[in-house]
Amino acid sequence: MTIQEDRSRALALAGGAIVSALLDTLVEKEILTPREVRAVLLKAINGIGPYAQTTVGYEASGMIATIMHDRYPADRG
């Protein structure tokens, strides 16, 4: 793995962690409901749509779906 690949993966990880913390904070402050967060995450999955047939797109879609299922389940609001 090259330094550039390591940096790209680190950037992706950092971005995901920041967005996840932001969404959690918005729910904690009652700015967004868990249902609204699910809608945001669904938009993100749809945005990946053109890349869903690639390995990276498939993995990214799966990760977002896991966040929706585990952290913002449909029965939570």
trRosetta pair geometry for C-beta under 8 A, 3 or more apart (Angstrom, degrees):
i j d omega theta_ij theta_ji phi_ij phi_ji
1 5 4.7 -120 -168 85 87 132
1 6 5.8 103 137 -56 117 86
2 5 4.7 101 54 6 76 99
2 6 7.0 -135 99 -3 43 86
3 6 5.5 -53 -149 37 34 114
3 7 6.3 34 153 -18 66 106
4 7 5.7 -54 -147 38 30 111
4 8 6.3 34 153 -22 64 105
5 8 5.6 -51 -146 34 32 113
5 9 6.4 29 156 -15 65 105
6 9 6.0 -59 -150 39 29 108
6 10 6.2 29 152 -19 65 109
7 10 5.5 -53 -143 38 32 113
7 11 6.2 36 156 -22 65 104
8 11 5.8 -53 -149 34 29 112
8 12 6.5 29 152 -17 62 105
9 12 5.6 -52 -148 36 34 112
9 13 6.3 34 153 -18 66 106
10 13 5.7 -55 -147 38 31 112
10 14 6.2 31 154 -19 66 107
11 14 5.7 -54 -143 38 29 110
11 15 6.2 30 157 -19 64 108
12 15 5.8 -55 -146 37 28 111
12 16 6.3 28 157 -17 63 108
13 16 5.9 -57 -149 37 28 111
13 17 6.3 27 155 -18 64 108
14 17 5.8 -57 -147 37 30 110
14 18 6.3 29 156 -19 65 108
15 18 5.8 -55 -146 36 29 110
15 19 6.3 24 159 -15 65 108
16 19 5.9 -57 -143 39 28 107
16 20 6.1 30 158 -20 64 110
16 63 7.6 -40 -135 145 142 139
17 20 5.8 -55 -145 37 28 113
17 21 6.3 26 157 -16 63 108
18 21 5.9 -58 -148 39 28 108
18 22 6.2 30 153 -21 64 109
19 22 5.5 -54 -146 37 31 115
19 23 6.3 32 156 -18 65 104
20 23 6.0 -53 -148 35 29 108
20 24 6.4 29 153 -17 62 107
20 67 6.8 -122 -111 -135 106 136
20 71 7.8 128 -153 1 101 178
21 24 5.7 -54 -148 38 32 113
21 25 6.2 33 154 -20 65 108
22 25 5.7 -56 -147 36 29 111
22 26 6.4 30 155 -19 65 105
23 26 5.7 -53 -147 35 32 112
23 27 6.6 29 155 -15 64 104
23 32 7.2 -62 -153 68 68 146
23 37 5.1 100 -171 -135 114 118
23 40 7.0 -165 -113 80 120 146
24 27 5.9 -59 -154 37 31 108
24 28 6.2 32 151 -21 67 108
24 71 7.7 -74 -85 -179 97 133
25 28 5.5 -52 -143 37 33 114
25 29 6.2 21 159 -9 67 109
26 29 6.0 -59 -142 45 28 103
26 31 4.5 -83 -162 66 79 112
26 32 4.3 33 136 17 115 109
26 37 7.3 151 83 -81 116 106
27 30 7.3 28 -179 -81 35 34
27 31 7.6 -86 -65 48 21 72
27 32 5.6 -56 -76 79 62 86
27 33 7.1 68 -125 -152 85 16
27 34 6.0 54 -129 -70 132 65
27 37 6.0 -28 -65 -41 117 139
30 33 7.9 21 -149 -79 62 62
32 36 4.3 -130 -164 86 92 127
32 37 5.5 106 134 -55 129 82
32 40 7.5 -12 -157 -18 152 134
33 36 4.7 100 50 4 74 99
33 37 7.2 -133 97 -3 42 84
33 77 5.3 -119 178 133 106 115
34 37 5.4 -51 -148 35 37 114
34 38 6.5 43 151 -22 66 100
34 72 4.7 179 -166 -145 94 91
34 73 7.9 -3 163 53 138 46
34 76 4.5 -57 114 108 166 109
34 77 4.3 99 43 65 110 98
35 38 5.6 -49 -153 31 33 114
35 39 6.8 36 147 -20 63 101
35 77 5.4 -108 -26 124 93 63
36 39 5.4 -48 -152 32 38 115
36 40 6.6 42 148 -20 66 99
37 40 5.5 -48 -151 33 37 114
37 41 6.3 35 151 -16 67 105
37 72 5.0 -135 94 -113 118 156
38 41 5.7 -55 -146 40 32 110
38 42 6.2 36 152 -22 66 105
38 68 5.5 87 -128 -143 81 101
38 72 5.0 -165 -66 132 85 127
38 74 7.0 84 -115 -94 164 62
39 42 5.6 -51 -145 35 31 113
39 43 6.6 37 151 -21 62 101
40 43 5.7 -52 -155 32 32 113
40 44 6.7 34 147 -20 63 102
41 44 5.4 -48 -152 32 37 116
41 45 6.6 40 149 -19 66 99
41 64 5.4 169 -171 -179 95 100
41 67 6.2 -152 -130 91 143 111
41 68 4.8 179 111 -75 150 103
41 72 7.0 159 2 56 146 143
42 45 5.5 -47 -149 33 37 112
42 46 6.4 37 151 -17 65 104
42 68 7.3 77 -58 -101 74 147
43 46 5.6 -56 -149 39 32 111
43 47 6.3 38 150 -25 65 105
44 47 5.5 -52 -149 32 32 116
44 48 6.8 31 152 -19 63 102
44 64 5.4 -157 100 -135 119 150
45 48 5.8 -57 -156 33 34 110
45 49 7.5 71 141 -54 58 77
45 61 5.3 81 -140 -137 88 84
45 64 5.1 -167 -71 98 89 141
45 65 6.6 71 -97 -61 136 83
46 49 5.4 -5 -169 -33 45 118
48 51 5.4 -77 -174 57 69 101
48 52 6.0 100 126 -69 88 77
48 57 5.2 157 174 -153 101 87
48 60 5.4 -164 -127 99 149 120
48 61 5.2 -163 96 -70 145 90
48 64 7.5 177 -2 8 144 145
49 52 5.5 -23 -148 -24 35 117
50 57 7.7 -124 89 -123 48 150
51 54 5.0 -45 -176 28 78 117
51 56 6.7 -43 161 87 124 91
51 57 3.1 -176 125 -84 86 134
51 60 7.6 22 100 44 123 132
52 57 4.7 -120 -83 137 22 123
52 58 6.1 83 -172 -78 55 63
52 61 5.8 35 -119 -35 89 151
53 57 6.7 17 38 69 35 136
53 58 7.3 30 -138 -53 9 102
54 57 4.3 87 55 11 89 106
54 58 6.6 -156 85 -8 43 87
55 58 5.9 -58 -146 37 26 111
55 59 6.3 23 157 -15 63 109
56 59 5.9 -57 -146 39 29 109
56 60 6.1 28 156 -19 65 109
57 60 5.7 -54 -142 38 29 111
57 61 6.3 31 158 -19 64 106
58 61 5.9 -55 -149 35 27 111
58 62 6.5 26 153 -17 62 109
59 62 5.7 -58 -151 37 31 113
59 63 6.4 32 153 -21 66 105
60 63 5.7 -53 -148 33 32 111
60 64 6.5 29 155 -15 65 104
61 64 5.9 -56 -150 37 31 108
61 65 6.2 31 153 -18 65 109
62 65 5.6 -55 -145 38 31 113
62 66 6.3 35 154 -23 65 104
63 66 5.6 -51 -150 32 31 114
63 67 6.7 34 151 -19 63 101
64 67 5.7 -50 -152 33 35 112
64 68 6.5 38 149 -19 65 103
65 68 5.5 -51 -151 35 34 115
65 69 6.2 29 154 -16 67 109
66 69 5.7 -57 -143 41 31 108
66 70 5.7 10 166 -4 69 116
67 70 6.4 -64 -130 48 23 96
67 71 5.3 -24 -172 26 65 119
67 72 7.0 26 141 17 72 100
68 71 7.4 -52 -98 53 8 80
68 72 5.5 -57 -146 67 47 100
68 73 7.8 103 149 -91 58 35
69 72 8.0 21 0 63 10 61
69 73 6.3 34 -167 -96 40 76
70 73 7.4 8 -124 -56 4 89
72 76 6.2 -130 -160 59 47 138
73 76 4.9 105 64 -17 76 108
